[in-house]
């Protein structure tokens, strides 16, 4: 068991374990919502740059831009 699992269980409270890089459905949804917030401002960007690691950020940005 990893250290944060031990700490979470010891707290006796509910906790959510975020994977390294936030690369999961919830992480991607965060970037989809980010793109919606940008669109809601009415500003237009020709390019949006984000860091690349596991691909979760890019997946959310790409899908958010398409939506």
N, C-alpha and C positions, 0 to 999 in steps of 0.2 A: 504494500500500500504506500502510495506516495505521501509525502509530508503534508500537503494541503488537504488530502483526504482525511488524514489523521486529525488535523486541526478542525476540519469541518465537523467530523463525527464527534469529537470531544466537546464542541460547543453546545451540542444538544439541539441546535436549531437547524432549520432547513437551509441548505446551501446549494448553489448551482456551480458546477465545475465547468469553467470555460476552457476549451482545448487550446493548446499552444497556437497563437496566431488568431484565435477566434474563428477558426475555419470550420464552421458548421452552419446549419440552416439559420440559426438565430443571428450569427455573425453576418451572413450574406444578406439577410433581411435588413439588418442595420444599414448596410450600404445602399440597398434599394431605397430605403426611406431617406437616406442622405441625398440621393439623386432627386427624389421627389421634392425635398426641401429646397434644393438648388433651383429646380424648375419653378417652384411656387414663388420664388423671389422675382421672377420675370427676367432675370439676367440670362444671357446666353454665353456659353463658352464653346470655343472650337475644339478644345482639348481638356480632358480631365486626367491628371496623372495621379497614380497611387502606387504605393510600395507593392512589391511582388514577393510573396513567400510561398504559402501553401496554395494560393489561388482563390481563397474565399473572398478576399476584398475585390479582386478583379471580376469575379463572377457576379457579385452584387452590384458593382458599378456598371458592368456591361448590361445586365438585365434591367437595372433601374433606368439606364439611358434609353433602352429600347421601349420600356413601358411609358 
